[in-house]
């Protein structure tokens, strides 16, 4: 998480995707992580939740920088 926060701090236009498995438990964990990040000053608009991992797969954090410009 520290690495991701550092990447986001150095790239103000970048966004974070929290990828998680389907289901209530995984979704709840992703939402909890999102809330924690927002409470630590990360803009909620920079965070996307995506339930596209296989069941029981651990949460993945992907920093995505904008293309072009």
Secondary structure by P-SEA (a helix, b strand, c coil): caaaaaaaaacccbbbbbcccccaaaaaaaaaaaaaaaaaccccccbbbbccccccccbbbbbbccccc
